[in-house]
Amino acid sequence: MDFLDVLKETVEKVDGAVASMIIASDGIAVQEYASERLIDLTGLGAEASAMIRDIGYAAENLGLGEAREFSIVSDTCGIIMRKINNDYYLALIIHPEGNFGKGRYVLKTTVPRIENEF
């Protein structure tokens, strides 16, 4: 399976989406696709490991079970991250006025297509 094709398709399916990437839980980007650079994707990868760890701890401490998805919305963009497995995440970067509901749905349906590759 070509991850680049999957990432490009993910971006193209969501109004306002500009980039998608697969990130290892240690913050290393496995693959990325961007039609527009709203943020530094390398920086996102580096910061992702801390976010993944902190959100996992918060979910555990609150008795919520495993955190499978989280999002950040700022003035610049929105980032939705969905867990592929314990070691990898799929991230989608969207303009603030983009379709976040569709973004969440597309990530939810894309992860099962690629999870066996990990």
N, CA, C and O atoms as a Tinker XYZ file with bonds, in Angstrom:
   472  protein
     1  N      0.844000   -1.179000    0.000000    73     2
     2  CA     0.000000    0.000000    0.000000    64     1     3
     3  C      0.891000    1.244000    0.000000    63     2     4     5
     4  O      1.873000    1.316000    0.739000    81     3
     5  N      0.544000    2.194000   -0.815000    73     3     6
     6  CA     1.307000    3.441000   -0.898000    64     5     7
     7  C      0.685000    4.463000    0.052000    63     6     8     9
     8  O     -0.397000    4.990000   -0.207000    81     7
     9  N      1.381000    4.733000    1.149000    73     7    10
    10  CA     0.865000    5.668000    2.153000    64     9    11
    11  C      0.650000    7.064000    1.577000    63    10    12    13
    12  O     -0.298000    7.749000    1.962000    81    11
    13  N      1.508000    7.492000    0.667000    73    11    14
    14  CA     1.373000    8.825000    0.100000    64    13    15
    15  C      0.026000    8.980000   -0.605000    63    14    16    17
    16  O     -0.622000   10.019000   -0.477000    81    15
    17  N     -0.397000    7.961000   -1.345000    73    15    18
    18  CA    -1.697000    8.000000   -2.016000    64    17    19
    19  C     -2.842000    8.072000   -1.004000    63    18    20    21
    20  O     -3.807000    8.809000   -1.204000    81    19
    21  N     -2.730000    7.312000    0.070000    73    19    22
    22  CA    -3.762000    7.322000    1.107000    64    21    23
    23  C     -3.835000    8.696000    1.772000    63    22    24    25
    24  O     -4.928000    9.212000    2.007000    81    23
    25  N     -2.702000    9.281000    2.071000    73    23    26
    26  CA    -2.682000   10.597000    2.710000    64    25    27
    27  C     -3.251000   11.674000    1.788000    63    26    28    29
    28  O     -4.011000   12.535000    2.232000    81    27
    29  N     -2.892000   11.627000    0.527000    73    27    30
    30  CA    -3.423000   12.589000   -0.437000    64    29    31
    31  C     -4.933000   12.453000   -0.553000    63    30    32    33
    32  O     -5.649000   13.454000   -0.556000    81    31
    33  N     -5.415000   11.235000   -0.648000    73    31    34
    34  CA    -6.862000   10.973000   -0.730000    64    33    35
    35  C     -7.575000   11.493000    0.515000    63    34    36    37
    36  O     -8.667000   12.052000    0.418000    81    35
    37  N     -6.965000   11.310000    1.678000    73    35    38
    38  CA    -7.544000   11.784000    2.935000    64    37    39
    39  C     -7.730000   13.297000    2.897000    63    38    40    41
    40  O     -8.784000   13.804000    3.281000    81    39
    41  N     -6.723000   14.011000    2.441000    73    39    42
    42  CA    -6.802000   15.472000    2.346000    64    41    43
    43  C     -7.875000   15.888000    1.337000    63    42    44    45
    44  O     -8.665000   16.793000    1.605000    81    43
    45  N     -7.900000   15.235000    0.197000    73    43    46
    46  CA    -8.835000   15.612000   -0.869000    64    45    47
    47  C    -10.299000   15.367000   -0.500000    63    46    48    49
    48  O    -11.185000   16.008000   -1.065000    81    47
    49  N    -10.566000   14.468000    0.423000    73    47    50
    50  CA   -11.941000   14.158000    0.814000    64    49    51
    51  C    -12.554000   15.165000    1.783000    63    50    52    53
    52  O    -13.769000   15.172000    1.981000    81    51
    53  N    -11.721000   16.020000    2.392000    73    51    54
    54  CA   -12.205000   16.896000    3.462000    64    53    55
    55  C    -12.058000   18.361000    3.054000    63    54    56    57
    56  O    -10.953000   18.828000    2.776000    81    55
    57  N    -13.177000   19.078000    3.019000    73    55    58
    58  CA   -13.137000   20.508000    2.707000    64    57    59
    59  C    -12.289000   21.241000    3.739000    63    58    60    61
    60  O    -12.521000   21.130000    4.943000    81    59
    61  N    -11.309000   21.986000    3.256000    73    59    62
    62  CA   -10.451000   22.763000    4.141000    64    61    63
    63  C     -9.208000   22.036000    4.602000    63    62    64    65
    64  O     -8.326000   22.654000    5.199000    81    63
    65  N     -9.108000   20.731000    4.344000    73    63    66
    66  CA    -7.908000   19.984000    4.747000    64    65    67
    67  C     -6.754000   20.338000    3.814000    63    66    68    69
    68  O     -6.943000   20.511000    2.610000    81    67
    69  N     -5.562000   20.441000    4.385000    73    67    70
    70  CA    -4.388000   20.815000    3.585000    64    69    71
    71  C     -3.215000   19.846000    3.733000    63    70    72    73
    72  O     -2.307000   19.851000    2.902000    81    71
    73  N     -3.222000   19.027000    4.763000    73    71    74
    74  CA    -2.103000   18.099000    4.966000    64    73    75
    75  C     -2.554000   16.909000    5.802000    63    74    76    77
    76  O     -3.516000   16.975000    6.567000    81    75
    77  N     -1.823000   15.831000    5.623000    73    75    78
    78  CA    -2.061000   14.625000    6.407000    64    77    79
    79  C     -0.718000   13.939000    6.589000    63    78    80    81
    80  O      0.149000   14.000000    5.717000    81    79
    81  N     -0.558000   13.286000    7.728000    73    79    82
    82  CA     0.709000   12.598000    7.964000    64    81    83
    83  C      0.538000   11.426000    8.917000    63    82    84    85
    84  O     -0.376000   11.398000    9.741000    81    83
    85  N      1.425000   10.473000    8.787000    73    83    86
    86  CA     1.517000    9.357000    9.715000    64    85    87
    87  C      2.698000    9.659000   10.612000    63    86    88    89
    88  O      3.811000    9.900000   10.144000    81    87
    89  N      2.437000    9.642000   11.919000    73    87    90
    90  CA     3.448000   10.006000   12.908000    64    89    91
    91  C      3.639000    8.849000   13.870000    63    90    92    93
    92  O      2.665000    8.301000   14.385000    81    91
    93  N      4.885000    8.475000   14.116000    73    91    94
    94  CA     5.184000    7.481000   15.145000    64    93    95
    95  C      4.998000    8.131000   16.511000    63    94    96    97
    96  O      5.128000    9.348000   16.641000    81    95
    97  N      4.699000    7.342000   17.514000    73    95    98
    98  CA     4.461000    7.899000   18.847000    64    97    99
    99  C      5.699000    8.565000   19.430000    63    98   100   101
   100  O      5.593000    9.317000   20.399000    81    99
   101  N      6.879000    8.302000   18.853000    73    99   102
   102  CA     8.090000    8.999000   19.298000    64   101   103
   103  C      8.281000   10.335000   18.572000    63   102   104   105
   104  O      9.273000   11.028000   18.799000    81   103
   105  N      7.326000   10.697000   17.694000    73   103   106
   106  CA     7.356000   11.982000   17.018000    64   105   107
   107  C      7.968000   11.982000   15.634000    63   106   108   109
   108  O      7.984000   13.021000   14.974000    81   107
   109  N      8.466000   10.858000   15.181000    73   107   110
   110  CA     9.072000   10.794000   13.851000    64   109   111
   111  C      7.991000   10.617000   12.798000    63   110   112   113
   112  O      7.153000    9.722000   12.900000    81   111
   113  N      8.015000   11.477000   11.783000    73   111   114
   114  CA     7.054000   11.385000   10.686000    64   113   115
   115  C      7.430000   10.214000    9.781000    63   114   116   117
   116  O      8.565000   10.116000    9.314000    81   115
   117  N      6.469000    9.333000    9.543000    73   115   118
   118  CA     6.680000    8.182000    8.665000    64   117   119
   119  C      6.475000    8.604000    7.214000    63   118   120   121
   120  O      7.264000    8.265000    6.332000    81   119
   121  N      5.389000    9.356000    6.989000    73   119   122
   122  CA     5.051000    9.842000    5.646000    64   121   123
   123  C      4.167000   11.062000    5.809000    63   122   124   125
   124  O      3.396000   11.153000    6.764000    81   123
   125  N      4.276000   11.997000    4.883000    73   123   126
   126  CA     3.423000   13.180000    4.929000    64   125   127
   127  C      3.030000   13.596000    3.527000    63   126   128   129
   128  O      3.732000   13.322000    2.554000    81   127
   129  N      1.887000   14.265000    3.447000    73   127   130
   130  CA     1.423000   14.858000    2.201000    64   129   131
   131  C      0.869000   16.232000    2.543000    63   130   132   133
   132  O      0.118000   16.372000    3.508000    81   131
   133  N      1.226000   17.239000    1.771000    73   131   134
   134  CA     0.704000   18.587000    2.010000    64   133   135
   135  C      0.412000   19.271000    0.686000    63   134   136   137
   136  O      1.275000   19.343000   -0.189000    81   135
   137  N     -0.811000   19.776000    0.543000    73   135   138
   138  CA    -1.144000   20.598000   -0.614000    64   137   139
   139  C     -0.859000   22.061000   -0.295000    63   138   140   141
   140  O     -0.730000   22.895000   -1.192000    81   139
   141  N     -0.763000   22.357000    1.008000    73   139   142
   142  CA    -0.465000   23.703000    1.497000    64   141   143
   143  C      0.174000   23.555000    2.875000    63   142   144   145
   144  O     -0.205000   22.668000    3.641000    81   143
   145  N      1.115000   24.394000    3.188000    73   143   146
   146  CA     1.814000   24.333000    4.478000    64   145   147
   147  C      1.248000   25.385000    5.434000    63   146   148   149
   148  O      1.684000   26.536000    5.421000    81   147
   149  N      0.290000   24.993000    6.253000    73   147   150
   150  CA    -0.229000   25.899000    7.275000    64   149   151
   151  C      0.687000   25.929000    8.486000    63   150   152   153
   152  O      0.818000   26.954000    9.155000    81   151
   153  N      1.314000   24.800000    8.759000    73   151   154
   154  CA     2.219000   24.682000    9.909000    64   153   155
   155  C      3.439000   23.865000    9.492000    63   154   156   157
   156  O      3.451000   23.224000    8.441000    81   155
   157  N      4.448000   23.904000   10.329000    73   155   158
   158  CA     5.652000   23.107000   10.124000    64   157   159
   159  C      5.337000   21.659000   10.505000    63   158   160   161
   160  O      5.152000   21.349000   11.682000    81   159
   161  N      5.279000   20.787000    9.520000    73   159   162
   162  CA     4.924000   19.390000    9.791000    64   161   163
   163  C      5.999000   18.663000   10.583000    63   162   164   165
   164  O      5.688000   17.772000   11.373000    81   163
   165  N      7.257000   19.031000   10.383000    73   163   166
   166  CA     8.327000   18.432000   11.182000    64   165   167
   167  C      8.146000   18.811000   12.650000    63   166   168   169
   168  O      8.320000   17.982000   13.544000    81   167
   169  N      7.796000   20.066000   12.884000    73   167   170
   170  CA     7.525000   20.528000   14.244000    64   169   171
   171  C      6.344000   19.811000   14.859000    63   170   172   173
   172  O      6.366000   19.471000   16.042000    81   171
   173  N      5.297000   19.577000   14.051000    73   171   174
   174  CA     4.135000   18.838000   14.549000    64   173   175
   175  C      4.556000   17.442000   14.979000    63   174   176   177
   176  O      4.153000   16.970000   16.042000    81   175
   177  N      5.357000   16.783000   14.167000    73   175   178
   178  CA     5.835000   15.453000   14.530000    64   177   179
   179  C      6.584000   15.472000   15.844000    63   178   180   181
   180  O      6.378000   14.611000   16.700000    81   179
   181  N      7.454000   16.454000   16.003000    73   179   182
   182  CA     8.247000   16.553000   17.231000    64   181   183
   183  C      7.363000   16.805000   18.452000    63   182   184   185
   184  O      7.594000   16.228000   19.514000    81   183
   185  N      6.363000   17.654000   18.308000    73   183   186
   186  CA     5.465000   17.962000   19.426000    64   185   187
   187  C      4.445000   16.856000   19.673000    63   186   188   189
   188  O      3.911000   16.731000   20.775000    81   187
   189  N      4.179000   16.058000   18.652000    73   187   190
   190  CA     3.148000   15.030000   18.768000    64   189   191
   191  C      3.443000   14.028000   19.875000    63   190   192   193
   192  O      2.529000   13.598000   20.578000    81   191
   193  N      4.692000   13.657000   20.036000    73   191   194
   194  CA     5.014000   12.649000   21.053000    64   193   195
   195  C      4.616000   13.128000   22.446000    63   194   196   197
   196  O      4.090000   12.351000   23.242000    81   195
   197  N      4.862000   14.392000   22.743000    73   195   198
   198  CA     4.469000   14.942000   24.055000    64   197   199
   199  C      2.952000   14.997000   24.185000    63   198   200   201
   200  O      2.407000   14.673000   25.240000    81   199
   201  N      2.264000   15.406000   23.112000    73   199   202
   202  CA     0.794000   15.460000   23.150000    64   201   203
   203  C      0.202000   14.069000   23.350000    63   202   204   205
   204  O     -0.703000   13.879000   24.163000    81   203
   205  N      0.718000   13.109000   22.607000    73   203   206
   206  CA     0.221000   11.728000   22.699000    64   205   207
   207  C      0.388000   11.209000   24.125000    63   206   208   209
   208  O     -0.540000   10.635000   24.696000    81   207
   209  N      1.560000   11.410000   24.690000    73   207   210
   210  CA     1.836000   10.951000   26.053000    64   209   211
   211  C      0.914000   11.642000   27.059000    63   210   212   213
   212  O      0.297000   10.974000   27.889000    81   211
   213  N      0.815000   12.966000   26.993000    73   211   214
   214  CA     0.017000   13.721000   27.956000    64   213   215
   215  C     -1.470000   13.397000   27.862000    63   214   216   217
   216  O     -2.140000   13.266000   28.886000    81   215
   217  N     -1.984000   13.270000   26.658000    73   215   218
   218  CA    -3.406000   12.943000   26.498000    64   217   219
   219  C     -3.682000   11.521000   26.967000    63   218   220   221
   220  O     -4.737000   11.246000   27.538000    81   219
   221  N     -2.743000   10.625000   26.728000    73   219   222
   222  CA    -2.892000    9.256000   27.234000    64   221   223
   223  C     -2.953000    9.216000   28.751000    63   222   224   225
   224  O     -3.788000    8.519000   29.328000    81   223
   225  N     -2.067000    9.964000   29.395000    73   223   226
   226  CA    -2.077000   10.040000   30.863000    64   225   227
   227  C     -3.374000   10.651000   31.378000    63   226   228   229
   228  O     -3.955000   10.153000   32.342000    81   227
   229  N     -3.828000   11.723000   30.744000    73   227   230
   230  CA    -5.052000   12.386000   31.181000    64   229   231
   231  C     -6.250000   11.449000   31.051000    63   230   232   233
   232  O     -7.070000   11.367000   31.966000    81   231
   233  N     -6.361000   10.751000   29.943000    73   231   234
   234  CA    -7.470000    9.810000   29.747000    64   233   235
   235  C     -7.426000    8.706000   30.795000    63   234   236   237
   236  O     -8.457000    8.317000   31.344000    81   235
   237  N     -6.224000    8.205000   31.068000    73   235   238
   238  CA    -6.060000    7.150000   32.077000    64   237   239
   239  C     -6.438000    7.664000   33.466000    63   238   240   241
   240  O     -7.170000    6.997000   34.197000    81   239
   241  N     -5.939000    8.850000   33.831000    73   239   242
   242  CA    -6.222000    9.414000   35.157000    64   241   243
   243  C     -7.695000    9.731000   35.360000    63   242   244   245
   244  O     -8.190000    9.690000   36.487000    81   243
   245  N     -8.390000   10.044000   34.294000    73   243   246
   246  CA    -9.823000   10.339000   34.382000    64   245   247
   247  C    -10.687000    9.087000   34.266000    63   246   248   249
   248  O    -11.913000    9.162000   34.349000    81   247
   249  N    -10.050000    7.948000   34.077000    73   247   250
   250  CA   -10.794000    6.698000   33.956000    64   249   251
   251  C    -11.575000    6.585000   32.660000    63   250   252   253
   252  O    -12.616000    5.930000   32.614000    81   251
   253  N    -11.073000    7.222000   31.601000    73   251   254
   254  CA   -11.787000    7.244000   30.326000    64   253   255
   255  C    -11.452000    6.062000   29.425000    63   254   256   257
   256  O    -12.126000    5.844000   28.418000    81   255
   257  N    -10.440000    5.312000   29.767000    73   255   258
   258  CA    -9.969000    4.265000   28.879000    64   257   259
   259  C     -8.950000    4.838000   27.904000    63   258   260   261
   260  O     -8.392000    5.912000   28.125000    81   259
   261  N     -8.723000    4.115000   26.842000    73   259   262
   262  CA    -7.708000    4.493000   25.865000    64   261   263
   263  C     -8.157000    5.691000   25.024000    63   262   264   265
   264  O     -9.282000    5.715000   24.527000    81   263
   265  N     -7.284000    6.675000   24.868000    73   263   266
   266  CA    -7.562000    7.822000   24.003000    64   265   267
   267  C     -7.279000    7.406000   22.559000    63   266   268   269
   268  O     -6.140000    7.090000   22.215000    81   267
   269  N     -8.301000    7.405000   21.723000    73   267   270
   270  CA    -8.145000    6.995000   20.327000    64   269   271
   271  C     -8.045000    8.165000   19.370000    63   270   272   273
   272  O     -7.517000    8.026000   18.267000    81   271
   273  N     -8.548000    9.320000   19.785000    73   271   274
   274  CA    -8.547000   10.479000   18.906000    64   273   275
   275  C     -8.509000   11.746000   19.739000    63   274   276   277
   276  O     -9.082000   11.803000   20.827000    81   275
   277  N     -7.829000   12.764000   19.221000    73   275   278
   278  CA    -7.870000   14.072000   19.861000    64   277   279
   279  C     -7.671000   15.148000   18.809000    63   278   280   281
   280  O     -7.158000   14.890000   17.721000    81   279
   281  N     -8.085000   16.354000   19.152000    73   279   282
   282  CA    -7.939000   17.451000   18.206000    64   281   283
   283  C     -7.553000   18.732000   18.930000    63   282   284   285
   284  O     -7.812000   18.912000   20.120000    81   283
   285  N     -6.924000   19.613000   18.161000    73   283   286
   286  CA    -6.536000   20.935000   18.621000    64   285   287
   287  C     -7.034000   21.908000   17.554000    63   286   288   289
   288  O     -6.793000   21.706000   16.364000    81   287
   289  N     -7.718000   22.946000   17.975000    73   287   290
   290  CA    -8.179000   23.959000   17.040000    64   289   291
   291  C     -7.614000   25.296000   17.494000    63   290   292   293
   292  O     -7.792000   25.698000   18.643000    81   291
   293  N     -6.934000   25.979000   16.585000    73   291   294
   294  CA    -6.333000   27.274000   16.900000    64   293   295
   295  C     -6.766000   28.303000   15.858000    63   294   296   297
   296  O     -7.570000   28.001000   14.977000    81   295
   297  N     -6.237000   29.497000   15.963000    73   295   298
   298  CA    -6.525000   30.529000   14.978000    64   297   299
   299  C     -5.951000   30.177000   13.609000    63   298   300   301
   300  O     -6.500000   30.580000   12.584000    81   299
   301  N     -4.861000   29.435000   13.586000    73   299   302
   302  CA    -4.162000   29.099000   12.347000    64   301   303
   303  C     -4.715000   27.866000   11.655000    63   302   304   305
   304  O     -4.871000   27.846000   10.435000    81   303
   305  N     -5.011000   26.832000   12.447000    73   303   306
   306  CA    -5.468000   25.575000   11.855000    64   305   307
   307  C     -6.061000   24.667000   12.925000    63   306   308   309
   308  O     -6.037000   24.966000   14.119000    81   307
   309  N     -6.583000   23.567000   12.455000    73   307   310
   310  CA    -7.012000   22.502000   13.340000    64   309   311
   311  C     -6.202000   21.262000   13.026000    63   310   312   313
   312  O     -5.824000   21.028000   11.878000    81   311
   313  N     -5.939000   20.470000   14.049000    73   311   314
   314  CA    -5.212000   19.211000   13.888000    64   313   315
   315  C     -6.037000   18.125000   14.540000    63   314   316   317
   316  O     -6.374000   18.213000   15.720000    81   315
   317  N     -6.364000   17.098000   13.769000    73   315   318
   318  CA    -7.061000   15.933000   14.305000    64   317   319
   319  C     -6.088000   14.770000   14.228000    63   318   320   321
   320  O     -5.497000   14.516000   13.178000    81   319
   321  N     -5.921000   14.067000   15.335000    73   319   322
   322  CA    -5.035000   12.900000   15.354000    64   321   323
   323  C     -5.821000   11.675000   15.777000    63   322   324   325
   324  O     -6.533000   11.702000   16.780000    81   323
   325  N     -5.692000   10.605000   15.017000    73   323   326
   326  CA    -6.381000    9.343000   15.302000    64   325   327
   327  C     -5.349000    8.235000   15.434000    63   326   328   329
   328  O     -4.433000    8.118000   14.620000    81   327
   329  N     -5.509000    7.441000   16.454000    73   327   330
   330  CA    -4.584000    6.343000   16.747000    64   329   331
   331  C     -4.741000    5.222000   15.721000    63   330   332   333
   332  O     -5.851000    4.764000   15.452000    81   331
   333  N     -3.614000    4.786000   15.154000    73   331   334
   334  CA    -3.603000    3.613000   14.285000    64   333   335
   335  C     -3.367000    2.376000   15.136000    63   334   336   337
   336  O     -4.091000    1.386000   15.031000    81   335
   337  N     -2.352000    2.444000   15.975000    73   335   338
   338  CA    -2.054000    1.415000   16.972000    64   337   339
   339  C     -1.245000    2.090000   18.081000    63   338   340   341
   340  O     -1.172000    3.318000   18.113000    81   339
   341  N     -0.646000    1.338000   18.975000    73   339   342
   342  CA     0.090000    1.949000   20.087000    64   341   343
   343  C      1.300000    2.762000   19.648000    63   342   344   345
   344  O      1.799000    3.590000   20.411000    81   343
   345  N      1.770000    2.537000   18.441000    73   343   346
   346  CA     2.992000    3.192000   17.990000    64   345   347
   347  C      2.812000    4.244000   16.906000    63   346   348   349
   348  O      3.749000    4.991000   16.622000    81   347
   349  N      1.628000    4.325000   16.290000    73   347   350
   350  CA     1.447000    5.225000   15.148000    64   349   351
   351  C      0.098000    5.948000   15.193000    63   350   352   353
   352  O     -0.906000    5.426000   15.679000    81   351
   353  N      0.124000    7.192000   14.657000    73   351   354
   354  CA    -1.073000    8.030000   14.577000    64   353   355
   355  C     -1.209000    8.593000   13.173000    63   354   356   357
   356  O     -0.221000    8.784000   12.464000    81   355
   357  N     -2.448000    8.855000   12.785000    73   355   358
   358  CA    -2.744000    9.529000   11.531000    64   357   359
   359  C     -3.238000   10.926000   11.881000    63   358   360   361
   360  O     -4.170000   11.076000   12.671000    81   359
   361  N     -2.620000   11.945000   11.302000    73   359   362
   362  CA    -2.972000   13.340000   11.599000    64   361   363
   363  C     -3.506000   14.021000   10.343000    63   362   364   365
   364  O     -3.054000   13.760000    9.229000    81   363
   365  N     -4.477000   14.897000   10.557000    73   363   366
   366  CA    -5.056000   15.696000    9.484000    64   365   367
   367  C     -5.004000   17.160000    9.899000    63   366   368   369
   368  O     -5.421000   17.506000   11.004000    81   367
   369  N     -4.498000   18.016000    9.026000    73   367   370
   370  CA    -4.387000   19.448000    9.306000    64   369   371
   371  C     -5.405000   20.166000    8.431000    63   370   372   373
   372  O     -5.447000   19.968000    7.217000    81   371
   373  N     -6.229000   21.008000    9.066000    73   371   374
   374  CA    -7.370000   21.634000    8.400000    64   373   375
   375  C     -7.380000   23.141000    8.680000    63   374   376   377
   376  O     -7.017000   23.582000    9.770000    81   375
   377  N     -7.800000   23.918000    7.683000    73   375   378
   378  CA    -8.060000   25.345000    7.915000    64   377   379
   379  C     -9.111000   25.484000    9.011000    63   378   380   381
   380  O     -9.964000   24.608000    9.151000    81   379
   381  N     -9.071000   26.565000    9.791000    73   379   382
   382  CA   -10.042000   26.732000   10.889000    64   381   383
   383  C    -11.505000   26.670000   10.443000    63   382   384   385
   384  O    -12.367000   26.261000   11.221000    81   383
   385  N    -11.791000   27.064000    9.217000    73   383   386
   386  CA   -13.172000   27.024000    8.724000    64   385   387
   387  C    -13.491000   25.726000    7.988000    63   386   388   389
   388  O    -14.562000   25.598000    7.395000    81   387
   389  N    -12.566000   24.759000    8.024000    73   387   390
   390  CA   -12.755000   23.476000    7.336000    64   389   391
   391  C    -13.798000   22.600000    8.018000    63   390   392   393
   392  O    -14.327000   22.936000    9.078000    81   391
   393  N    -14.075000   21.480000    7.386000    73   391   394
   394  CA   -15.113000   20.555000    7.856000    64   393   395
   395  C    -14.506000   19.527000    8.822000    63   394   396   397
   396  O    -14.044000   18.465000    8.404000    81   395
   397  N    -14.517000   19.856000   10.104000    73   395   398
   398  CA   -13.913000   18.989000   11.118000    64   397   399
   399  C    -14.676000   17.685000   11.303000    63   398   400   401
   400  O    -14.070000   16.640000   11.544000    81   399
   401  N    -15.993000   17.736000   11.194000    73   399   402
   402  CA   -16.784000   16.507000   11.312000    64   401   403
   403  C    -16.424000   15.517000   10.230000    63   402   404   405
   404  O    -16.245000   14.329000   10.500000    81   403
   405  N    -16.317000   15.996000    9.012000    73   403   406
   406  CA   -15.928000   15.119000    7.900000    64   405   407
   407  C    -14.493000   14.641000    8.091000    63   406   408   409
   408  O    -14.169000   13.498000    7.770000    81   407
   409  N    -13.638000   15.507000    8.609000    73   407   410
   410  CA   -12.258000   15.110000    8.874000    64   409   411
   411  C    -12.185000   13.960000    9.860000    63   410   412   413
   412  O    -11.442000   13.001000    9.651000    81   411
   413  N    -12.957000   14.056000   10.937000    73   411   414
   414  CA   -12.979000   12.976000   11.934000    64   413   415
   415  C    -13.494000   11.681000   11.303000    63   414   416   417
   416  O    -12.953000   10.604000   11.552000    81   415
   417  N    -14.535000   11.795000   10.489000    73   415   418
   418  CA   -15.107000   10.616000    9.834000    64   417   419
   419  C    -14.096000    9.981000    8.876000    63   418   420   421
   420  O    -13.924000    8.762000    8.869000    81   419
   421  N    -13.438000   10.800000    8.079000    73   419   422
   422  CA   -12.472000   10.276000    7.112000    64   421   423
   423  C    -11.314000    9.576000    7.826000    63   422   424   425
   424  O    -10.875000    8.513000    7.386000    81   423
   425  N    -10.817000   10.153000    8.916000    73   423   426
   426  CA    -9.754000    9.479000    9.672000    64   425   427
   427  C    -10.249000    8.152000   10.235000    63   426   428   429
   428  O     -9.544000    7.144000   10.189000    81   427
   429  N    -11.465000    8.163000   10.765000    73   427   430
   430  CA   -12.034000    6.945000   11.361000    64   429   431
   431  C    -12.161000    5.828000   10.329000    63   430   432   433
   432  O    -11.972000    4.658000   10.660000    81   431
   433  N    -12.476000    6.173000    9.095000    73   431   434
   434  CA   -12.632000    5.149000    8.055000    64   433   435
   435  C    -11.312000    4.822000    7.350000    63   434   436   437
   436  O    -11.191000    3.761000    6.738000    81   435
   437  N    -10.338000    5.705000    7.427000    73   435   438
   438  CA    -9.038000    5.465000    6.787000    64   437   439
   439  C     -8.155000    4.554000    7.633000    63   438   440   441
   440  O     -7.449000    3.702000    7.093000    81   439
   441  N     -8.188000    4.720000    8.936000    73   439   442
   442  CA    -7.321000    3.928000    9.815000    64   441   443
   443  C     -7.482000    2.419000    9.589000    63   442   444   445
   444  O     -6.470000    1.727000    9.485000    81   443
   445  N     -8.694000    1.880000    9.509000    73   443   446
   446  CA    -8.799000    0.420000    9.264000    64   445   447
   447  C     -8.186000   -0.027000    7.936000    63   446   448   449
   448  O     -7.771000   -1.178000    7.803000    81   447
   449  N     -8.126000    0.862000    6.967000    73   447   450
   450  CA    -7.534000    0.518000    5.666000    64   449   451
   451  C     -6.022000    0.374000    5.752000    63   450   452   453
   452  O     -5.432000   -0.356000    4.955000    81   451
   453  N     -5.379000    1.054000    6.702000    73   451   454
   454  CA    -3.914000    1.040000    6.746000    64   453   455
   455  C     -3.333000    0.332000    7.962000    63   454   456   457
   456  O     -2.137000    0.041000    7.986000    81   455
   457  N     -4.153000    0.048000    8.972000    73   455   458
   458  CA    -3.598000   -0.460000   10.228000    64   457   459
   459  C     -2.871000   -1.793000   10.097000    63   458   460   461
   460  O     -1.959000   -2.069000   10.876000    81   459
   461  N     -3.248000   -2.618000    9.140000    73   459   462
   462  CA    -2.557000   -3.906000    8.961000    64   461   463
   463  C     -1.150000   -3.749000    8.405000    63   462   464   465
   464  O     -0.357000   -4.690000    8.438000    81   463
   465  N     -0.838000   -2.547000    7.889000    73   463   466
   466  CA     0.501000   -2.279000    7.361000    64   465   467
   467  C      1.500000   -2.001000    8.488000    63   466   468   469
   468  O      2.705000   -1.916000    8.249000    81   467
   469  N      1.000000   -1.861000    9.702000    73   467   470
   470  CA     1.866000   -1.536000   10.834000    64   469   471
   471  C      1.976000   -2.749000   11.704000    63   470   472
   472  O      2.660000   -2.715000   12.727000    81   471
